[in-house]
Amino acid sequence: MMHSSLIRQIILLAALCMTVKSLSAEQLEYVTVNDVSYRRKLVASPYASERCRLDIYYPSNAKVFATVVWFHGGGLKNGNRYIPDALKDQQLAIVSVGYRLSPKVKVATVLDDAAAAVAWTFNNIDNYGGTRDLIFVAGHSAGGYITSMLGLNEKLLEAQNIDSNSIAGLIPYSGHAITHFTARAEQGIGDKQPIIDKWAPLFHVKKTCPPMLLLTGDRDLELLGRYEENAYFWRMMRVQGNTTTTLREIEGCDHGQMVRLGHPLLIEFVTHRTSEIQDALK
């Protein structure tokens, strides 16, 4: 449980981030490139051409910066790509991804789109001054589910010739750990019937995966069972011998409200991991 004192620390961290923003604004120039197609082989499909695009926001004159691939929420059925305002001007690149949605496509296709977008980032971020050594994956709700699946089910990125362990870190915000309710609906299973099958991050728990920060809202305010899913997810990762997965419950925040306090935690996590990786590369 994230107590009020820790919430105050997060607010102070957010204020510090704003200070860094004001200090770096004069030093760094940020550029946005919109509507980049990451699945050019699918341009013959109007729907794929419309949805399989990303936007890149990056500091054009930074010497070194991390990249966060960001997946929007919406139950895998709704939503559009966007760049979170709180992650702007933080010496980060943000790759904001659109993807095809149910019921026009199955969840398997959604995850394949997401994997293709991450692979595009690995293969192209150096063209924007970034490095494939510092690519993180994050997202809220459905985007959190996508994040966990990409990091744990190595077959998804293997299909794109990318090793999932090359991801610098995973930050799922309030994502399903059991089978996503949209994947359950495809099988005729109700949204209140918990299932753990190959469409569940929990199904893929393992000792070795990218360091992961699981974020949820208050267990009493979150969507049905969302905190408990993630708590069990964290525990089963520990049972597997994984020591690089942590869980934060943001007290007093529901499913939507937790995003605001999640962003400073992402920045803190990315900053720490970036330092670790840079030290290891020296």
N, C-alpha and C positions, 0 to 999 in steps of 0.2 A: 504494500500500500504506500502510495506517495503522500506523505503527511504535509501539513501546511508549511512547516519550516522548509521542506524541500521544494515546495511550490514557490516559496519566496526566493529560494536560490535560483530557480529556473527563471523567474521574472527578472532577477538581477542579471543573470546570464544573458537574457534577451536584451536588457538595457545595454550591457557591455557590447553585444553584437551590433546594436544601433550606433554605439560610439565608434566601433571599428568601421562601420559603414561610413560614418561621416568623415573619418580620417582617411579611409582608402578611396573615397569618391574622387579626390583630387589626383590620386596616383594611378588608379586603374580605370580603364575605359572598357565598358561592357557593350557587347554587340549581340544582337538577336538575329538569327537566321531562321526564317519560317518556312513551313510547308516542304520539308525535305522528305522525299519518298525513300523509305527503307526496304521496300519490296518491289523493286522495279520489274521483276518478272511477272508481277500480278497486275500490271497497269491495264491489261485488257479487261479486267473486271472493274467496272465503275465503282462498286462499293469498296473493294480493296484499295483502289486508287484514292478514294476519298478518305478512308479511315487510316490506312497504313502510312502515316506521315508523322513527322516529329519536328519540334522546334528546338533550336540550340541557343542557349544564352550563356555567354562566356566572357571572361576578362581577356581582351585581345592583347594586352601588353603585359600580362603576368608571366613571370619566369616559370613558375610551377603552380599548378592548381589541380585540385581533385574534381572529378565529375560525378554528379548524381543523376542517374537515370530515374525519372519520376513517372510513376503510373497512377493515373487518376482512379477514383472510385466510381461506384454506381451499380454495384451488384453484378458486374459483367454484362449488364443489360442497358445501361445508360451512361451518360457522362462524356466529357470531351477533355482533351489535353489542355493543360494550363501550367504556367510556371508560378509556384507559390511566391507571393510577394516577400515573405519573411526569409526566403532563401536567396533573394537577390542582393547584390553588392556585398557578398560574403566571401569573396575570393574563391568562388566555386563556379563551375560550369553546371548548368542544368539542362539535361536532355529530356524534354517533356514529350511523352509518347501517346499517340492515338492508336487504337486497335479496334478490330471488328468486334461486334457485339452480338450476344444472344438476343432473340432467337434466330437471327439471320445466319449465324454460324454456331457451331458447337464449342464447348469450353476448350476442347483440344485445339481448335483453330485459334482461339483467343491466346492460349499459352504459346502456340507456335509463332503468332505475330509478336508477342512480347519477347520471345527468345531471339527472333530476327532483329528486333530493335536493339537489344543489348549487343548482339553480334555486330550490327552496324556501328555501334559506338566503339567497340573494341577495334574495329577495322578502320575507323575514320577519325577518331578524336585527335590523333596527332596532327591532322590537317588544320585543326583549330588551336594548336598550341598545347593540347593536353597530352596525357600519357595513359596507356592502357594499364599501367601499374596502379593507378589511382581511380578506378571506376567502381562506384558504389551503386546499389540498386535500392530503391525505396518507393513507397506508395501508401495511400490511405485506403482502408476498407478493401474493396475488390483489388485495388492496387497493392495493398499489403499481402493479400493472398497470392497474387502473381509474384511478388517479390520472394516470398518464402518458397514457392514452387520452383522458381528458377534457380534458387540457391541450393536446394536440397535434391531435386530430381535431376540428376546430372544428364539424363538422356535428352532433356529439352534443349540444352545448349550444345550438347554433343552433335545434335542434328544440324547445328549451325557451325560446326568445327571450332567451338569454343569450350574450354575447360571451365566449368562452373566455379572451381576453386580459384580461378584467376580473379574473381570478383573481390574487391578490397573489403567489402562489408555489406551487410544486409540490414535494412531498417524498415520492417513492416509495421505500419501504423494500424492497429485494430483490425488485423486480417484474420480470416478464418484459419484455424489450425486443423479442424476436421474438414470433411469434404464440403466444398462450397455449395451453398443452397441452390445455385443455378445448375451445378453439375448433378445434384440430387434430383432436381426437377426434370432433367433430361432422362433420368431413370425412373420417373414416376414416384419419387420418394418425397414426402412432405418436408417443409422447411423446418419443422420441429422434431424431425426424426434424425438423431445424430448418426452419422455413418463415417467410418474411416476406411477408405479404399484408396486406390492409386491416385485419386483426385484430391487427396488430403495431404498437406504438408506433414502431418503426424505419421503418415504411412512411410515417409522417407527419412525418419530420424536416423542420424548416424553420428559417428564420433568426429569425423572430419568434414567441415564445411566452412565457408567464409564466416568470420566473426559476425554475430547477429545480435541486434538490439531489438527486442520485442517490446512494442509500446501498446498499451491499452488505456481506455478510460476507466473510470471507477466501476468496480465490479457490480455495484448496485444501480448504476446508471447506464451501463453499456447495453448494446444489443444482446439478446438472449444468449447467455453463456459465453460471450466473447472473451471476457477475462479468464474464465475457468479453462476454456480451450487452450489459451496461450500459456496459462500456468502449468497445465498438464504437458503441453508441448515442451516447455522449458525443462520440466522434471524428466521427461523421457529422453531429452537430449543429454541430460546429466547421467541418466542410467546407461546411456550408450558410451559414456566416457567423454562427452563433449564438455569442454570447460570455457568455451569462448562465446557462449550464448547467455545473454542477460535479459531480465524482464523488468519493465517499469510500469507500474500502475499509477495513473495520474488521478489522484483523488479529487472528487468534486466535479469531474468533467464527464459528459456523456460521449457518445460515439462521434459526434461532430465537433464538440468543444475541445476534445483532447488534441486536435491537430495543432491548435495555436501553441500549446505548451510542448508539443512534440518537436516542433522545428528547432528550438534551441538545443534540445537533446540530440537531435540529428547533427547539428553543427558541432557540438562538443564531441560526439562519437567520431565524426569524419575527421576532425582536427587531430584527435588522439591517434586514430589509425594512420592518418597521413604521416604523422611524425614517426610512428613505429616503422612504417614501410620505407620511408626515406632513410632512417637509420640502418635498416637491414640492407639497403642497397649500396651503402657507402663502402 
